[in-house]
């Protein structure tokens, strides 16, 4: 775990209790105002390769002071990575089938922020003792809720509820969702894979995010999940403005 004086942030990943391989990856770059979580698609070959490639490519982006240009560069980078994963890696003998990953990226500059994502890794905001989910899952469950106007529990009962409708590497063209927001002093952001947030309700997440430092938030989050079954990989990045 790392913290920085510019933006206070910390990151952690864990394979969980049942999976031999950790297919999650994260980027914790407070000096560049950029953070990311990528969750390789479980059950598909090369999920760990996909998530690590996303993070490696984002890490190589040149630092730019203009937030709009940085947002554009991230989106171009993710689309280039999508083309490589969907067209190149999937046709090799070593990685047949889909090689894909979710991604959620947070960019901060002064009092502005941009969140960019595809899939069901999430970005939360803790502000004024209220929890906001900034991202909306790209999953069949969410699609059923939106199109059929049914409850989360009803949609979750579908046998393919967790299937992703968007992911890096899953289709020739990558559709990214982008949210721009104002950043207030004291805002706390959480980027995480589904292996982490599935073990929490809004109240428990808020209780953790109200702690004094990003490292303490991570300790609380991981302690709670790892006391349970922790069947999936879990990754979190916590950022405090």
VMD Tcl script that draws the C-alpha trace (Angstrom):
set ca {
  {0.00 0.00 0.00}
  {1.20 3.49 -0.82}
  {0.21 7.00 0.16}
  {1.21 10.36 -1.35}
  {1.09 13.94 -0.12}
  {-0.41 15.18 -3.41}
  {-3.52 13.05 -3.39}
  {-3.76 10.65 -0.49}
  {-4.36 7.23 -1.98}
  {-3.79 3.58 -1.21}
  {-4.38 0.37 -3.19}
  {-4.55 -3.33 -2.44}
  {-5.45 -6.58 -4.19}
  {-5.98 -10.14 -2.91}
  {-6.80 -13.38 -4.74}
  {-9.54 -14.30 -2.25}
  {-9.95 -17.71 -0.67}
  {-10.89 -19.99 -3.55}
  {-9.14 -18.81 -6.74}
  {-5.58 -19.87 -7.47}
  {-4.93 -16.90 -9.75}
  {-5.54 -13.20 -9.22}
  {-6.97 -11.72 -12.43}
  {-7.36 -8.23 -10.95}
  {-4.90 -5.37 -11.46}
  {-4.74 -1.78 -10.27}
  {-3.04 1.54 -10.97}
  {-2.24 3.88 -8.07}
  {-0.62 7.02 -9.48}
  {-1.37 9.98 -7.18}
  {1.44 12.08 -8.67}
  {-0.31 11.86 -12.04}
  {-3.85 12.13 -10.67}
  {-4.85 8.76 -12.18}
  {-6.12 5.54 -10.65}
  {-7.65 2.40 -12.14}
  {-8.97 -1.06 -11.35}
  {-9.22 -3.82 -13.97}
  {-10.88 -7.18 -13.35}
  {-10.02 -9.94 -15.82}
  {-13.05 -11.86 -17.02}
  {-13.33 -14.93 -14.80}
  {-13.60 -18.25 -16.58}
  {-11.93 -16.94 -19.73}
  {-8.32 -17.68 -20.54}
  {-5.98 -14.75 -20.20}
  {-8.10 -12.63 -17.85}
  {-5.00 -11.75 -15.86}
  {-3.14 -10.84 -19.06}
  {-5.97 -8.51 -20.09}
  {-6.14 -6.66 -16.77}
  {-2.36 -6.32 -16.54}
  {-2.12 -5.07 -20.13}
  {-4.73 -2.38 -19.43}
  {-2.83 -1.13 -16.38}
  {0.54 -1.29 -18.15}
  {-0.74 0.74 -21.11}
  {-2.36 3.34 -18.85}
  {0.87 3.63 -16.87}
  {2.81 4.46 -20.03}
  {0.62 7.44 -20.95}
  {2.53 10.74 -20.80}
  {1.52 13.10 -18.01}
  {-0.61 15.97 -19.35}
  {-1.80 18.96 -17.32}
  {-5.05 19.39 -19.25}
  {-7.77 17.12 -17.84}
  {-9.76 17.00 -21.08}
  {-6.68 15.90 -23.01}
  {-5.88 13.30 -20.36}
  {-9.42 11.93 -20.57}
  {-9.14 11.69 -24.34}
  {-5.77 9.94 -24.08}
  {-7.15 7.38 -21.61}
  {-10.09 6.61 -23.86}
  {-7.81 6.22 -26.88}
  {-5.50 3.97 -24.86}
  {-8.37 1.72 -23.75}
  {-9.72 1.46 -27.30}
  {-6.26 0.57 -28.61}
  {-5.92 -2.05 -25.88}
  {-9.37 -3.40 -26.80}
  {-8.30 -3.82 -30.42}
  {-5.16 -5.66 -29.39}
  {-7.03 -7.98 -27.03}
  {-9.94 -8.68 -29.37}
  {-7.93 -9.05 -32.58}
  {-4.43 -10.20 -31.67}
  {-4.30 -12.15 -28.40}
  {-7.50 -14.09 -28.99}
  {-6.20 -15.75 -32.16}
  {-3.02 -17.14 -30.63}
  {-2.69 -20.75 -29.55}
  {-1.90 -19.74 -25.98}
  {-5.01 -17.63 -25.40}
  {-7.97 -19.00 -27.35}
  {-11.41 -17.46 -26.90}
  {-12.16 -14.19 -25.18}
  {-9.36 -12.33 -23.42}
  {-11.05 -9.45 -21.65}
  {-11.33 -7.31 -18.56}
  {-13.49 -4.69 -16.95}
  {-11.92 -1.31 -16.26}
  {-12.71 1.77 -14.21}
  {-10.42 4.82 -14.32}
  {-10.53 7.96 -12.19}
  {-8.74 11.17 -13.24}
  {-8.47 14.13 -10.87}
  {-7.20 17.63 -11.57}
  {-7.81 20.43 -9.09}
  {-11.55 20.62 -8.48}
  {-12.47 18.48 -11.50}
  {-12.71 14.76 -11.98}
  {-13.47 12.29 -14.78}
  {-14.53 8.67 -14.39}
  {-14.24 6.31 -17.40}
  {-15.41 2.71 -17.32}
  {-16.58 -0.45 -19.07}
  {-17.96 -3.44 -17.18}
  {-18.97 -3.87 -13.55}
  {-15.96 -2.59 -11.64}
  {-17.21 0.46 -9.76}
  {-16.38 3.95 -8.58}
  {-18.00 5.22 -5.38}
  {-17.90 8.71 -3.89}
  {-18.19 9.41 -0.15}
  {-19.18 13.06 0.37}
  {-20.87 14.76 3.28}
  {-21.48 11.40 4.99}
  {-23.39 10.15 1.96}
  {-22.38 7.37 -0.42}
  {-22.85 7.76 -4.16}
  {-22.26 5.06 -6.77}
  {-20.87 7.04 -9.69}
  {-20.67 4.17 -12.17}
  {-23.48 2.06 -13.54}
  {-22.72 -1.61 -14.15}
  {-22.51 -2.83 -17.73}
  {-24.09 -6.18 -16.88}
  {-27.12 -8.21 -17.89}
  {-28.58 -7.66 -14.41}
  {-28.44 -3.87 -14.81}
  {-29.75 -4.12 -18.38}
  {-32.76 -6.13 -17.20}
  {-33.42 -3.57 -14.45}
  {-33.29 -0.73 -16.98}
  {-35.30 -2.32 -19.79}
  {-37.85 -4.40 -17.87}
  {-38.15 -2.09 -14.83}
  {-37.71 -4.91 -12.36}
  {-35.96 -4.94 -8.99}
  {-32.29 -5.74 -8.45}
  {-33.22 -9.01 -6.75}
  {-35.56 -10.03 -9.59}
  {-32.89 -9.26 -12.20}
  {-30.26 -11.02 -10.09}
  {-32.28 -14.23 -10.25}
  {-31.56 -14.52 -13.99}
  {-29.06 -17.37 -14.53}
  {-26.77 -15.06 -16.54}
  {-27.26 -11.97 -14.36}
  {-23.53 -11.43 -13.88}
  {-22.75 -11.57 -17.60}
  {-21.05 -8.39 -18.79}
  {-22.50 -6.32 -21.61}
  {-19.27 -4.32 -22.04}
  {-15.61 -5.13 -21.35}
  {-12.21 -4.37 -22.82}
  {-11.43 -7.13 -25.32}
  {-14.96 -8.52 -25.53}
  {-15.96 -6.94 -28.86}
  {-14.23 -5.30 -31.84}
  {-15.49 -1.85 -30.79}
  {-15.27 -0.73 -27.16}
  {-18.05 1.46 -25.77}
  {-16.86 3.47 -22.80}
  {-18.98 5.45 -20.39}
  {-17.68 8.80 -19.14}
  {-18.80 10.86 -16.15}
  {-17.42 14.32 -15.35}
  {-17.82 15.75 -11.86}
  {-16.77 18.52 -9.51}
  {-14.42 17.52 -6.68}
  {-14.91 18.94 -3.19}
  {-12.36 19.08 -0.35}
  {-12.66 15.93 1.75}
  {-14.17 13.81 -1.03}
  {-13.21 10.14 -0.82}
  {-13.34 7.88 -3.87}
  {-13.34 4.09 -3.99}
  {-12.51 2.12 -7.14}
  {-13.11 -1.60 -6.73}
  {-13.75 -4.91 -8.44}
  {-16.98 -6.83 -7.89}
  {-15.19 -9.26 -5.60}
  {-14.98 -6.46 -3.05}
  {-18.29 -4.63 -3.29}
  {-20.42 -7.78 -3.41}
  {-19.63 -8.27 0.26}
  {-20.97 -4.86 1.30}
  {-24.17 -2.92 1.70}
  {-24.20 0.86 1.39}
  {-24.06 1.37 5.17}
  {-20.97 -0.81 5.65}
  {-19.20 0.80 2.70}
  {-19.95 4.25 4.08}
  {-18.68 3.28 7.52}
  {-15.38 2.15 6.02}
  {-15.01 5.22 3.79}
  {-15.55 7.55 6.74}
  {-12.27 6.40 8.34}
  {-9.37 8.84 8.59}
  {-6.95 7.58 5.94}
  {-7.04 5.55 2.72}
  {-4.90 2.83 4.31}
  {-7.33 2.45 7.21}
  {-10.24 2.29 4.76}
  {-8.53 -0.55 2.90}
  {-7.81 -2.44 6.10}
  {-11.47 -2.26 7.08}
  {-12.75 -3.26 3.63}
  {-10.45 -6.25 3.24}
  {-10.93 -7.42 6.81}
  {-14.69 -7.58 6.27}
  {-14.53 -9.42 2.94}
  {-11.84 -11.88 4.02}
  {-13.84 -12.84 7.08}
  {-16.47 -14.14 4.63}
  {-16.19 -16.69 1.82}
  {-14.21 -14.31 -0.48}
  {-14.85 -16.53 -3.52}
  {-13.56 -13.92 -6.00}
  {-10.44 -11.81 -6.39}
  {-10.83 -8.46 -4.63}
  {-9.15 -5.15 -5.41}
  {-9.67 -1.61 -4.17}
  {-8.10 1.82 -4.61}
  {-9.06 4.58 -2.16}
  {-8.41 8.25 -2.96}
  {-8.99 11.21 -0.67}
  {-9.06 14.77 -2.01}
}
mol new
graphics top color blue
foreach p $ca { graphics top sphere $p radius 0.5 }
foreach p [lrange $ca 0 end-1] q [lrange $ca 1 end] { graphics top cylinder $p $q radius 0.2 }
display resetview
